Amino acid sequence: MPKSFYAENERQKFLDAFQSELTRPLVGFAVMGGLFGEESIWLAKRLVGAVVVGVGLPQLSLERDLIREYFDQKNGLGFEYAYTYPA
């Protein structure tokens, strides 16, 4: 699990807020690929819906640039193979 600036008790407090016995709607916000990315599966039984804002594109890196250059030369689809398809 990725490291986070959240203390373990704060993380657990956030997750505990999504109890099935809630009597009013609850909205939570998390960052894609962040600490709570895997927790959404665990919370699936408690969630009514989810909204994803933006696309989870990979970060810029030397590795991604090498992939982009290779596929640009091979078929002209470098950006797609390096950034779009992995998202």
MIMAR-347923 format. One record per residue: x, z, y of N, C-alpha, C in turn; residue number from 1. Coordinates in pm, whole numbers, always signed. Atoms other than C-alpha are relative to their C-alpha. Layout:
   neast     nup  nnorth  caeast    caup  canorth   ceast     cup  cnorth  pos
       X       Z       Y       X       Z        Y       X       Z       Y  NUM
...
REM end
This chain:
   neast     nup  nnorth  caeast    caup  canorth   ceast     cup  cnorth  pos
     +86      +0    -117      +0      +0       +0     +91      +0    +124    1
     -87      +7    -118    +143     -88     +343      +4    +131     +77    2
     -12    -120     -83    +273    +186     +568     -88     -15    +122    3
     +89      +2    -116     +55    +280     +860     +32    +116     +91    4
     -19    -111     -92     +64    +491    +1170    -110    +103     -17    5
    +106     -97     +28    -255    +660    +1044     +53    +106     -95    6
     -31    -106     +95    -201    +994     +881     -99     -12    -116    7
     +85     +13    +118    -348   +1014     +530    -137     +64     +22    8
    +131     -65     -21    -621   +1257     +640     -88     -81     +95    9
     +80     +86     -89    -731   +1019     +920     -54    -120     -76   10
     +43    +113     +83    -747    +731     +673    -118     +43     -87   11
    +107     -50     +87    -958    +937     +434    -126     +32     +78   12
    +116     -32     -86   -1183   +1053     +718     -77    -128     +34   13
     +63    +129     -29   -1251    +687     +810     -78     -48    -122   14
     +66     +46    +122   -1334    +598     +448    -121     +87     -36   15
    +110     -92     +31   -1552    +907     +399    -121     -22     +89   16
    +112     +24     -92   -1764    +804     +697    -101     -99     -58   17
     +87    +100     +60   -1908    +521     +484     -65     +53    -128   18
     +68     -58    +115   -2107    +743     +252    -136     -66     -20   19
    +127     +66     +31   -2415    +608      +79    -120     +79     +53   20
    +110     -83     -48   -2627    +895     +217     -22     -12    +151   21
     +14     +13    -145   -2605    +771     +577    -146     -25     +38   22
    +137     +18     -48   -2930    +787     +772      -7     -92    +120   23
      -3     +92    -113   -2819    +562    +1057    +111    -102     -22   24
    -103    +103     +17   -2615    +242    +1086    +138     +50     +46   25
    -137     -36     -35   -2238    +276    +1103     +82    -128      +6   26
     -86    +117     -17   -1992     +17    +1232    +145     +48      -2   27
    -142     -31      +5   -1622     +29    +1147     +81    -125     +30   28
     -87    +113     -32   -1340    -194    +1270    +135     +19     -68   29
    -131      -4     +65   -1021    -279    +1081     +69    -134     +24   30
     -80    +120     -21    -743    -534    +1110     +20     -71    -133   31
     -22     +77    +123    -720    -814     +853    +144     +17     -45   32
    -134     -17     +55    -426    -756     +625     +59    +137     +27   33
     -47    -133     -33    -395    -401     +750     -26     +99    -112   34
     +14    -110     +96    -427     -68     +576    -132      -5     -76   35
    +132      -4     +63    -798    -108     +502     -40    -132     -63   36
     +31    +129     +60    -779    -466     +374     -46     +11    -144   37
     +37     -18    +141    -794    -358      +10    -117     +96     -14   38
    +108     -99      +8   -1037     -77      +82    -137     -65      +8   39
    +130     +64     -12   -1314    -327     +158     -64     -22    -136   40
     +54     +15    +135   -1350    -385     -217     -62    +132     -45   41
     +49    -133     +36   -1391     -12     -273    -127     +33     +77   42
    +116     -30     -84   -1642      +8      +12    -116     -96     -24   43
    +102    +104     +17   -1842    -294     -111    -136     +57     -39   44
    +127     -59     +42   -2108     -73     -270     -69     +71    +116   45
     +56     -73    -114   -2159    +100      +64     -24     -88    +121   46
     +13     +89    -115   -2142    -199     +299    -123     -88     -13   47
    +112     +91      -3   -2445    -400     +400     +49    -139     +41   48
     -54    +128     -44   -2240    -672     +567    +137     +18     +62   49
    -131      -1     -64   -1909    -766     +719     +12    -121     +91   50
     -25    +109     -93   -1799    -983    +1009    +151     -17     +10   51
    -142     +31     -13   -1459   -1153    +1012     +17     -79    +128   52
     -26     +67    -128   -1335   -1247    +1357    +139     -58      -5   53
    -131     +65      +4   -1055   -1500    +1357     +39     -37    -142   54
     -51     +48    +128    -855   -1652    +1079    +128     +78     -32   55
    -119     -73     +41    -595   -1461     +882    +118     -92     -28   56
    -115     +90     +17    -310   -1704     +940    +127     +79     -29   57
    -128     -66     +23     +34   -1615     +806     +81      +7    +130   58
     -84     -13    -118    +286   -1496    +1062    +104    -110      +3   59
    -108     +97     -14    +543   -1736    +1198    +126     +57     -63   60
    -122     -47     +64    +862   -1715     +995     +87    -121     -36   61
     -92    +106     +42   +1165   -1916     +888     -50     -65    -128   62
     +51     +54    +126   +1016   -1954     +540    -116     -96     +24   63
    +116     +85     -31    +689   -2096     +679     +44    -128     +71   64
     -50    +118     -70    +882   -2331     +908     +67     -98     -97   65
     -62     +87    +100   +1083   -2463     +611    -106     -71     -84   66
    +112     +61     +73    +761   -2524     +418     -65    -108     +85   67
     +61     +98     -90    +612   -2700     +720     +86    -125     +12   68
     -90    +115     -13    +919   -2924     +764      -1     -84    -128   69
      +0     +73    +127    +922   -3015     +394    -125     -86     -15   70
    +123     +75     +20    +556   -3116     +380     -27     -98    +114   71
     +10    +100    -106    +573   -3290     +718     +71    -128     -42   72
     -75    +116     +46    +836   -3520     +569     -64     -64    -123   73
     +57     +51    +126    +659   -3553     +234    -132     -72     +21   74
    +133     +61     -13    +301   -3624     +344     -66     +21    +138   75
     +55     -19    -134    +256   -3528     +711     -97    +116     +13   76
     +93    -113      -1     +60   -3213     +624     +73    +134      +1   77
     -82    -120      -2    +325   -2952     +700     -71    +125     +48   78
     +69    -117     -53    +114   -2719     +913    -107     +49     -98   79
    +105     -36     +94    -169   -2728     +661     +57     +79    -118   80
     -60     -68    +116     +57   -2632     +367     +67    +131     +37   81
     -74    -120     -38    +256   -2373     +560     -90    +110     +57   82
     +80    -101     -70     -20   -2199     +757    -149      -1     -33   83
    +145      +6     +18    -375   -2323     +698     -43     +36    -142   84
     +42     -23    +138    -401   -2329     +318     +24    +145     -46   85
     -18    -141     +41    -247   -1981     +266    -102     +95     +64   86
     +98     -86     -66    -503   -1839     +510    -127      +3     -80   87
REM end
